[in-house]
Amino acid sequence: MDFQQDKRKKGRGQTNEEFLNTVFKEAKDFEEITITIKQPNGVIETWFSQDGSLSIVGMLEVAKHQIINDMEVE
């Protein structure tokens, strides 16, 4: 494990790879996936499996609301 991965694991309890492995283990059957990442240089990118951009916007809107609701509970 390199320094950056070790730092992530210490700070968050898991590396990015471990996080993605957990997601794919828990969500075995899905129709669509959207992944947004922030690179160390600050560039943000989004990848998605579906063709329609409206579906992507809807998924990201749901994600936004779920994150906000989780923040309110804490």
N, C-alpha and C positions, 0 to 999 in steps of 0.2 A: 504494500500500500504506500502510495506516495504521500508527501507532507500535506498536500491540499486535501486529499481524501481523509487522512488522519485527523486533520483539523475539523473537517465537516462532521466526522463521526463523534469527536469529542464534544463539539458544540451542539449537535442535533441528535446525537444518539445513533446515527446511521449515515452511511455514505449515500450518494445519489444512486449508485448501482443497487445497494441494498433496498433503498426506498422503492425503486422501480420493480425489483424482484418481488417485493411484498405486494405491490399493486397488481402485478400480473398473476400472482398466486391467489389473491383474494377475488379478483374480478376475472374469472376464467372465461366467461361467456359475455361478450359485449358486441354491439353492432357498430359502434363508432368510437373513436378515441381522438381527443385533442390534447396536445401537450404543448405547454408554453414554458420556455426556459429563459434564464438570464445568464449570459456568459460572464466570465470574470471581467471582460472589458466593458461590460454594461449593455451590450447588444442583447435585445430581447427578440426571440424567434418563436414562432408557433408552427407546429406540424399537425396535420389532421388527416384522418383516413377517408373521410367522406368527400363527396364532390360538391355538395350544396353549401354555400357559405352561410345561408340563413340558419341551418342546423348548427353550425359552429358558433354563431352569435348567440343562439339560444342556450347552448351548452355552457358557454362562458358566462352568460348572464346568471344561470342557475348556480354555477360555481361561485360567482361573486356574492350572491345572496347567502349561500351556505357559509362562506368564509366570514361574512359580516355577522351572521347569526351566531357562529362559534365565538367570535370576538366579544359579542354582547354577553354571552353566558359566562365567560371567564372573569 
